[in-house]
Amino acid sequence: MRQSDPEGQPPPLPAAQVVGRRPGLREPLLSGGRLFWLEQRPQEGGRTTLMVRAAGSGPGAALEVTPPPWNLRSRVHAYGGGSYCIGGDTLVFVHDSDRCLWRCRLDPRSGRPQGPPEALTTPAERAFADGLIDTTRQRWIGVMEAGERDWLVAVPLAGGEPVVLHRAADFCGYGCLSPDDRQLAWVEWQQPHMPWERSQLWLADLSADGTVRHPRAVAGSGAGDPRGISVFQPLWLNADELVVASDASGWWNLQRLHTHSDRWQSLLPMAAEFAMPQWVYGMRTTTWDGRQLIAAACQEGVWELGRVALEKNLVGTAQAWQPLALPFADLAGLSAGDGRLVAVASSATTLEGLLELELASGRWQHSPVGPCPLAAAAISRPQAWWFDGHGGARTHAWYYPPIGGATAHSPLLVKGHSGPTGMARPGLSLAIQFWTSRGWGVVDVNYGGSTGFGRAYRERLDGQWGVADVADCAAAARSLVAAGQASPARIAIEGGSAGGFTALAALCFSDVFRAAACRYPVCDPAALAVHDHRFEARYLDGLIGPWPEAAATYAARSPLAHAERIRCPVILFQGLEDTVVPPEQTERMALALTANHVPVEVHLFPGEGHGFRDGAVQLQVLEATETFFNRQFGLASP
């Protein structure tokens, strides 16, 4: 059956305009009147470079600080992040090819490099990330992962071997130095917990020579603590006051610590999240410009910027949160200084870009990663879609109706986000618009376990991975069918990594879906529990159960173990350099489906890891998925 477009409907969005052209933006930073940011460029095989321009100037004034062959990427904990830092006119970054730290002198006005970078460390079996510049002592301070442990280390800016400042019990990061350079704060967490489950804020004094003295945990909960408290992104306001997000209340709310008296103060109790799960380094949801505290808060899946009032008469009240009138619903990477703020921002109709805001006047400019290929009328806006999910719990999703309107015959694509501790975000996604421009509805599900809705919502997935997420995705699809928005015969599901697991499990344990597309999916959680990389080595203890005591539960949840229950077509995509979910999982699943005479298509990509960085690969994945779904549902390609 051929899909027909209503007269006057905009043409379908070409795949080449969706992926492979626009860079991803990461870790913007204001420093000395200059704006720095990272660009991950799919058209250069996923190479990440550092850009700079004067704050407030237009995109055309940007300079590339690290041209080829430099590739700024950290491999700490496999997911990386925090690959560069700047102090004064010194840049230190991690170069992917040798995993070493490199230093570069910058022009104080333009940020242009003054000579080639110089190596600070030598290649070895270790990885660096999440650093800061201690200008007083002329050294880099950050995380070194080595020997199955994280270490806080210092590396002289003149070069040399790392000097150990603190040996973490397991994991650490998010270090920040007090304005007087006399105190260092950081976050630690230990297996079997992930940092968003249980983590601690640590504080230490620094002697004149930089030695760490009296390190101690001052907030949060450790591995043996029965309380579930996590902390996120310590930030100094002055030499005696520190702000951190803590979910002791059930929400990641902001608290202030007076370090010399150990007195805590709740800044504003709200049913909102001022943090996000720490999958990577370099994440910032709060920032201090020297006079005011600005934060991003998430309420029911929508992010907004606001000022946090620190006046005594407002602290601890609802009036302490003062939202800023900005048209953006997705925000990340906050940085501020000298009355200006920068963040990565997008809205339902605006592509991701750099938001720059003058805090006093409220004037702002937004520099998207590229022109939007869609007219405003051709953009499907996300609708908050609430439904009864697993166990009857009220569950959230973003529903994007097809352009031209949904009917009971419309195909529906259900998306399960990765993580699974993550969230479906409402910023403009051309990958979603690709489908809505073709007459598909898309529902991006914030299944139980997602962030942005408080700790209790996040904990719905405890022990229930492969159950609650599957039930929620199936319930979202059923609710749209019941509302006359989709055809029950044309429902597909797609996801990557953990989202791929949910998609495969949904084929095994529900009867809703008719096809699936999975990128580097977890096919066998037991294999992951045995062979997973260090960061997630015990993640499944909380999601399924402790291994091997809960081996029977792992088997009961495994799509690979129940592959005979899958009767509908599946397309699989896998990078051959994936160290998070090894290619062997995808290969075994494909063999099992083939043995059961289930239509299966497999695409393997040399040189790609967990998450496809090369633009040509991204394009191939999208086009192959469309062709596959059209063939299964009898839809004509545009």
N, C-alpha and C positions, 0 to 999 in steps of 0.2 A: 504493500500500500504506500502510495506516495504522499508525503507531506506537502500541502499546498499553502502558500503564504497568502494571507488576505491582501487585497489590492491596497497599495500604498504602504504596506509594511516595510520597514527598513531591511536592506539585504543582510544576510547572515554575516557575522564577523569572521573574516578570514583567520585561519590558525596562525599564519605568519605575523599577524598584527597582535596576537595574544601573548606569545612566548618567544623568547630568543632575541628580543631587541632591547628591552629596557633593563637597566641595571637595578639590582637590589640595593637599598640604602641601609647603612648600619652605623651605629655609634657616632652620631654627630657630636661635635665638641666645640664650644666657644672658648677661645684662648687668646688673650692679648688683642682683642678686636678682630680676630680672624675666625672664620668658620671652617672647621675641618670635618670631613666625613669619609666613610668607606663606601666604595662602589664595587659590588660584585657583578662582573660583566659576563653575561652568558655568551655574548658574541666573541669573547676571548677565552672560551673554554672554562668560564667560571672564575677567571683570575680576579683577585680582589686588590684594589689600588686605593691609595689615599689621595683625596682631593682637598683643595683649599681655595678660599676666596675671602675677600674682605666682608665682614658681617654687614648685611644690608645691601650689598651690591647684587647685580643681576646674575643669573646663571652663566651668561657669556663671559664673566670675569673669572671663571674657575680655572685653576691650574692643577695639573697632575703632579703630585709630589713624588710618587714612586712609579715611574714608567716601567714597562717591561725591561728585564725579566722579573722584577720584584713582584711578589705575590704575598700579601699580608694575610696570614691564616695561622691560627693556633690549632693544635691537635689535642690539647689537654681535655681529658674526659671524653675524647672522640668527637664531641660536639663543638669544642673550642669557644671562640668569642674572646673579647678583650685582647685583640692582637696588636694594639698600639696605645701609646700614651704620650702626652706632651707636657713638658714643664719648662716654662720660659721659652727659650729658643732651641730646646733640645727635643728631638723626636726619637723615641725608641720603639721598634716594632719587631714582630716575629715574622721571619721569612720562611715560607712553607717548604722550600726545597731542602733546607738544611736544619730546620727547626731551631735555628739560633736567634739570639737577640742581636739587632743591629741598631746603630746610632747614627743620626743625621743632624747636622746643624742647620737651622732654619733662619732665613732672613727675618729680623724682628718685625718688619712691617708687612711684607707680602706673604711670608710663610714659604717662599721659594727655597728649595734646598741649596745650601752653600757647600758644594762639593759632594762627592759620592758617599754613600753610607759606609760605615766602618763596623766590622764585626766586634761584638762585645764578648761573645762566648764561642766555644768550639763545638763542633758536632759531637753528640753523645746520645746515649739511650735515655733521653729525658725530654720534657716538653715544658715550655714557658707560656704564661698568659697572665692577663688581669693585673697589669703593672701600674705603678705610679712613679713619678720622679720626686725623689727627696733632694731638693735643690740645695738645702743646707749642707748635706753630707755628700752631695754629688754622686748619687747612686740610684739605681732602679730597684724598686721593691715590688715583688709580685709572687706569683705561685709557680712552683716547679713541681711537676709530677714526675716522680722517679721511684723505682723500687716498690710499686704498689702502695704509694703513699703520696700525699701532698705536703710540700714544705713551703713555708714563707721564707724567701731568700732575698738577699741583696746582691746586686751586681754593680761594681764600680763603673761609672760612666767612662772611665779610661780603659775599661776592659779588664777581664780576669775571671777567675772561677767564682761561682756563686758562694756566698757566705750564708750559712743557715741562721735565720733569726728565730724560727720557731718550728718545731716538729709537730704537725697536726696529728691527732689520733687517727684520722682517716682523710677527710676532705676539708678544704678550706678555700677562702677567696673573698672577693668584694672588700679588699683592704682599703682603708682611707686614713690619711694622716691629718692630725689636728693642725689648725692654722699656725700654732707656735712650734710645730714639729716635735712636740714632747710626748704625744700619745698616738698610738696606733690602734685602730679598731678593725675587726674583720669578722667573718662568719665561718663557723665550722659545723659539720654534720658527720655522722658515722653510720655505717651499715648496721642493720638492714634498712635504714630509713633513707628516703630521698630528702633533699633540702627543704621541700615544701611540706614535708610531713613532720619532721623534727629537726630543728637546727638551733644553734646558739650564737649569740653575739658575744664576741671576745674583746677584751680591752687590755692594753699593756702600756706601761711607761717606756719611754725611750731615753736612754742615757745620752750624754753629750757625744759619745763615740758611736751611737746608733744601736747599742745593744738593747735587746728586748728584756724588760724587767717586770716582774710580777704579772705575768699573763694570767687572766682569769676570765671565766664565763660569767657574764652579768645579766643575761636575759635568754629566753627561749628554753628549750628542753633538749637533753641529750639522748643517747641511744637507750639508756636504762631508765629514763624518766617515764612514768606511766602517762603523764600529760602529753597531749599532742600540740606542741607550740612550735611555730616556725617564724623566723625573722628574715627580713629582706633589706638590703641596701642601706647600711649605716651611712650617715651624712653629717658632717660637722657644721654647726651653725657658728660656733666660736670655740675658743680654747677650752671651754668648760661644758658645752652643751652639744649633745649628739641626738640626732633623730633617726629612728629606725621604724620600719613597718613590722608589726607583730600581730599574729592572728589568735592571741590568747582569748579574745572576746568572741571568736568565731568568724571574725572578718579581719583581713589584713588592714588594720588601722594604724595611724601614726602615733608614736609615743616619743617623748623627749626625756633624755637622761641627763641629769646634772652630774657629771662624772666625779667631781670631787666630794660630793655628798651622797652619791649613789641614790639620789631621789628621782623617782619616775613620775611622769606626768602624761596623762592621756590628752592628746591635742584635740581630737574631735571624734567621738564615738559615732560611727555611721554604719549603716547596712550597705557598705561599699568596700571594694578592694583597692588598696593603694600599692599593690604588688602583683607579681605574676610568677609562675613557676620558673625556677632558676635552671633552665636547661643549658644555657650558655652564659659566659661571662659578658660584661659590658652592658648589662641591662640597667636602665635607670628610669624610675617613675617619679622621683622627687629631685628637686634641684634648688640651690641656694645662690642667689645672685649677689650676696654680700649684705643685703638689707631685708629681703623677703623670701619666704619659702613658697615655692610653686610645686604643685603635684598634679599627677594624673590619677583620676579615680574612675573605677568601673562599677556601674550600677546596671544590673540586668543585661549585661553584655555590651553596654555602650560606654565608651570612655569620654571623659571631659577634663579639661584643664581648669584649675582653680588656684586661688591664693589661700594659704592656710594662715589665718590670723594668729599671731603670737601674743596679742595684747592680753593682759591678765584677766580682764573682764569678759573675754570671749573664749579663752581656752577651755575646752571641755564642753562647749555648747554647740548647737547646730549652726549658730552664726559664725563659728570659726571657719566654716567652709564657704568661700566666696567664689562661685564659678565665674569663669571668663567667657564672654560672649564670642564664641568662635564656632564656625560651621563644620567641625570635624568630630567624628565619632570613633576614630581609631588613632591612638597615640602611643609613641614609644620613644625611648632614647632621649630623655630630657636633659638639657644642659643650659646653664644660665651664667651670666656675668655682666657687670656694668650696666644693669638695667635692661638687658636683652635676654631673650630666651629662644632656643631652637629645639625642635622635635621632629621626628618622622611622623607625618600626619596624613590621613586620608579621610574621605567621607563616602557616602553612598554613591556620589556622582563625581568624585574627584580622585584621581589616581594618587598613589603614594608619592610624597614629595617632602621637601624640607620646608617646615613652617618656621618663620622668623617673626618674633613678636617684640615690639617695644612695650615694656611693661607699664611705663608711666602713661603714655598716650593711648595705648591700645591698638596702635597701627600695626598691621601685619602684612606679610607677603608669603605666598606659598609657591614653591618651585617644584612642580611635578617632575617625575622621572622622564616624561615625554608627553607629547600631545595625546589627548584621548581620541581614539579612532571612532568613538561613538558620539552622535548628537544626543543632547539631553533626553529627547523623546524616545531614543532607542535604548535607554538604560533601564533595566529592571531593578527597582528599588527593593531592598530587603524589608520584609514584614516580620515583626516579632510574632512567632507562631508558638503558642503554648498548648500543650496537649497532655493527656494522662499517659505517663510512661511506665517504666518498670515498677510493679507494685502499686500502681495508681498514683505515683508521685508526679506532681506538676513539673513539667519538663519543657525546656526552651529550645527553639530552633529559629534560624533565619530562613524564611521562605521567599524565593525569588520567582514570581510568576512569569510564564513565557510572554515575550513581546507579542502583542496581539490578543492576549487574554488566554486564560486556561479553560479547558473544557474537560468533560469526563473521558475524552479520548486522548488527552495530552500525555506524552511520555514524561516520566519523572526520574530525576537523578538524585539519589540520596548520597550525601557526602558525610563521611566520618572523619573527623580531624585526627591528626597524629598525636602522639604523646604516650598513652592516652590522656595524661594530665596536660591539657591544653585547652584551647577554646576556638570556636567559630567566630570570626570577627566580621564586623559590618562594613569595613572599608571596601571601596570599589575593586572588584576582582574581575579582570578581563577573562580569566579562565571560567568563571561562572557565567559571565555575559556571553561567552562563546555558545553555551548551550541554550540560554534563554532566547538568543537571537535566532535559534533554529527551531523554536517552538516547544522547547523542553521547559518544564518547571524544575527548579533546583531547591532542595531543602538541605541546609547545612546545619547539622544537628549538634547542639550542646548537650550531649547525653550525660547521664549521671556520671560524675567524675570530672566534669569540665570545670575550669576556673572562671572567675568573674561573678560567681553567685554565692560566695561564702564557703566556709570550711565544710559545713554539713552537706552541701551539694557535692563538694569534691569527694567526700568520704562515702558517697553512695556506691562508688566503684570498689571499695575495700572488700576484697575477697570475691568480687562479683564481675571481674573482667571476663568477657565472653558471655555474660548473662545480661547484666543491666544495660550495657551499651548496645547489645544486639536487640534487646527488647525495646529500647528507646528508639533506635533507628527504624525498626519495624512498625512501632506505634506511630511515629511521625508520618510514615508513608500511608498507613491505614487511615490516619486522620484526614489527610489530604484527599484520599480516594472518597472517603465518606462525605467530604465537603464538595465533591464534584469537581475537584481540581486536577485529577489525574486518572489515568486508565490503570486498573489493576493488572492488565496484561503487559504493560510497558513500564515496569519499574526496574531501574538499574541501581546498583550501589557501587561506590568507588572510594578508595582511600589508599594512603601510603603508610608504610611502617605499621604502627599500632592500628591506624585506620584500615590498613589492608587486612590485619587480623580480624577486625570487627566485620569487614565485608565478607571474608571467607566464612567466619563463624555464623554470620547471618544466613548464608546459603545452606549451612549444615543444619541450623537449629530454628529456622523460621521458614514459612512458605510464601513470603511476600515478594521476593526478588526473582527477576527473570534473567539477569545477566550481571556480571561484576567485572570491574577493572581494578587491579591491585598492583601498586608499586612497592617493590622491596618489602613484601608483607611478612609478618610473623606468621608462619604456617604451623610451627610446632613449639609451643611455649616451653615444653620440657627441655628441648634442645637449647633454647635460649637460657633457661635457668642453669644449665650445666656449663655452657660455653660463652655466656655473655661477657661483654667487656666490663671493665672495673666499675664504671660509673653506675651501670644498671645491674650489676651482678646480683643484687638482692631486691631489686625493684619488684619482681614478681611475688616475693614473699607477702607483700601487702595486697597485691592485685588478685592473686590466686590462693597462695598459701606457701608455707615454708617448704623448701625442697631439701631432701626427698620425702619428708613425712607426708606431704600432700600429693604424692605422685598420682594417686587415683584421680584426684581432681584435675590435675594437669591433663591426664589422658581424656577425661570426660569433656574438657574444653577444647581439645586440639582439633583444628580443622583437618590436619593431615591424618589423624587417627580416625576421623569420620568422613574421609573423602568420598566414601561410597554413598553418602547422603546427599552429595552435591549432584544435581541433575541438570543444571543450567550452565550455559557457556561462561568461560572465564578467560580474560586476557591478563597476562602477567608481564611485568617489567622489572628488570633486576640489573643493578650495577655489579660488575665482577670484582670490584675493589671494596665492596661493602664489608666493613669490620663490625658493624652494629648488628645487622641481620645477614649472616653469610649467604652467598648464592646457593649453597647446597640446599637451603630450605625451599627456595623457589623451584629448584630442579626436582626435588622429591615430590613436591605437590603436583607439578606438571606431569610427572610419570604416573602418579596415582590417578589423576583425572583421565589421562589417556587410557590407562588400563581399564577404567570404568566406562570407556567410550563416551566421555563427556567432551564436547568441543572445547579445546584449549589452544591458546596462542601464546607463545613465549618470545619475548624480546630481551636479549642480553646485551649489555653495553660495556665493553672494555674501557678501563680508565675511570669509570664512574663509581662513586661510593654511595653512601646512604644519603639520598637526596641528589637529584640530578642538577649539575651546575652548568653543563654545556648547553648552549642555546639550540644547537642542531638536535641534540637528544630530546630536549623538552618539546620541540616541534614534532619530532617523530612520535613521541608518546601521545600527544594530543590528537594528532591526525589518525594514528592507528586505533585509538580508543573510539573516535567518532565512527570510523569505518566499521569497526567491530560491532558497536551497538546498532548502527543502522542496519547491518546485515541481519542481526538477531531479531530486530523488531520490524523488519520489512519496510524501513524508511529510506527514502531516496536521499542521496547526498546532495547538498546544495550545488 
